[in-house]
Structure formats: structure tokens, C-alpha cells
């Protein structure tokens, strides 16, 4: 993941808002429809490194898969959570903007602007 990317879910209002903010500022980036093309565990590890967070911090806890897979279990390590997110991409928080080797979760959507030059 070296390009500027937006992990995007078009059904999510926050993701659509982040997309619009970046487009309004003419930022060059690739839209990654991560539900259609889920990231591999290796890409998720790279994304977490760029975000500077643990796997649990990227989880959407309100999704049905979260409960069904027992992901609230505090004994699960990052690798188990990463495998779950790769297999069930709806579990990945969105949107995520990646630029110049850094990343932010766009919640609120304006957070994507944090990676733009001042």
C-alpha cells in the first residue's frame, strides 16, 4: 500500500463524506472498494503500522460478525483479529485514508485532511 488510497464503502455516509472532501481538494488517490477486494492479512498489518494502532482499534464492534465470531474475547491476539478482518471486511473501520506512508481513520470524515499539507 504505497499509493495514496481511500479504503471506501460507498454505502457509508462517513466514507462518502471523506471521499467528497478529498475530491473537493483535488487530492490524487485510488479508491479501494475493500468490501469487494478485501485486504490480505499482510496489507492489514501494513495499514495498522501506518495508523499506529492495534488490530482491535480498527474493528467495527457493531457488526453482526463481531458478535458471531466472538471478537470481544480479550484473549484474542492481533493476528486472530487481522485474520477475521481479512475474511470479513465489514469488520474494518471506515473510511481509512493512506498518504505518504501514514494513515488515518476518517471518523469524523475531516480527519482525512490531517494528512494533507498545510
C-alpha distance (Angstrom), angle and dihedral (degrees) to the residues before:
residue distance angle dihedral
X1 . . .
X2 3.78 . .
X3 3.81 99.6 .
X4 3.77 126.0 79.3
X5 3.79 104.0 -86.9
X6 3.77 140.7 177.9
X7 3.78 114.8 -156.4
X8 3.78 96.1 -147.1
X9 3.78 139.2 -173.3
X10 3.82 108.6 -169.5
X11 3.82 90.9 -156.5
X12 3.82 91.5 60.6
X13 3.82 116.5 88.3
X14 3.83 92.5 -152.4
X15 3.79 90.6 51.8
X16 3.81 91.8 48.5
X17 3.82 90.1 48.9
X18 3.83 92.2 51.0
X19 3.81 90.1 48.6
X20 3.82 90.5 51.8
X21 3.82 92.8 48.3
X22 3.79 91.7 53.1
X23 3.80 93.4 44.6
X24 3.83 91.6 49.2
X25 3.80 88.0 56.7
X26 3.82 92.7 46.9
X27 3.81 92.5 -120.9
X28 3.79 113.5 170.2
X29 3.80 112.4 -128.7
X30 3.76 142.5 135.3
X31 3.79 118.7 -112.3
X32 3.81 109.6 -133.1
X33 3.81 112.7 -159.6
X34 3.80 90.6 -154.2
X35 3.81 94.8 -178.2
X36 3.81 89.5 61.5
X37 3.80 95.3 39.5
X38 3.82 107.1 26.8
X39 3.79 116.7 -155.6
X40 3.78 117.1 -108.7
X41 3.80 119.8 -115.9
X42 3.82 88.3 -102.8
X43 3.82 91.4 54.2
X44 3.79 90.6 47.2
X45 3.82 90.8 52.1
X46 3.82 89.1 50.6
X47 3.79 90.9 48.0
X48 3.81 91.8 50.1
X49 3.81 89.9 50.5
X50 3.82 90.1 52.3
X51 3.80 90.7 47.1
X52 3.80 91.6 46.9
X53 3.82 92.4 -135.3
X54 3.78 139.5 111.6
X55 3.79 122.9 -103.4
X56 3.80 93.2 -104.6
X57 3.83 89.1 59.6
X58 3.81 90.6 61.5
X59 3.81 94.4 51.9
X60 3.78 123.2 109.5
X61 3.79 100.3 -138.8
X62 3.81 95.0 -170.7
X63 3.79 95.1 65.9
X64 3.81 119.4 105.1
X65 3.80 90.0 -124.5
X66 3.81 90.5 60.8
X67 3.81 91.6 63.6
X68 3.81 95.6 34.5
X69 3.81 92.2 54.5
X70 3.80 94.3 43.9
X71 3.80 92.7 -121.6
X72 3.80 92.9 156.3
X73 3.82 86.7 74.5
X74 3.83 103.4 116.7
X75 3.82 91.3 -152.4
X76 3.82 91.9 68.4
X77 3.78 111.7 106.4
X78 3.81 127.2 -141.7
X79 3.81 92.3 -95.6
X80 3.82 92.5 57.4
X81 3.80 90.4 48.8
X82 3.81 92.0 46.6
X83 3.81 90.7 51.7
X84 3.81 89.7 49.8
X85 3.83 91.9 50.6
X86 3.81 91.8 48.1
X87 3.81 90.7 50.9
X88 3.82 94.3 40.6
X89 3.82 107.8 30.7
X90 3.82 92.9 -179.8
X91 3.80 84.1 77.3
X92 3.82 91.0 67.4
X93 3.80 115.1 98.9
X94 3.78 113.4 -120.0
X95 2.91 150.5 -101.1
X96 3.78 104.6 19.8
X97 3.80 119.6 -178.6
X98 3.82 119.5 -160.5
X99 3.81 120.7 -166.2
X100 3.79 133.4 159.3
X101 3.80 94.5 -9.8
X102 3.81 95.0 -49.9
X103 3.79 132.2 94.1
X104 3.80 140.5 -163.5
X105 3.77 134.6 -169.1
X106 3.80 106.9 -121.5
X107 3.79 97.7 -130.7
X108 2.92 103.4 150.9
X109 3.82 93.7 23.6
X110 3.81 91.5 -126.6
X111 3.80 88.9 70.5
X112 3.82 88.5 80.9
X113 3.81 86.6 69.6
X114 3.83 89.2 64.3
X115 3.82 88.7 79.1
X116 3.81 94.8 53.5
X117 3.79 122.4 94.3
X118 3.80 114.1 -95.8
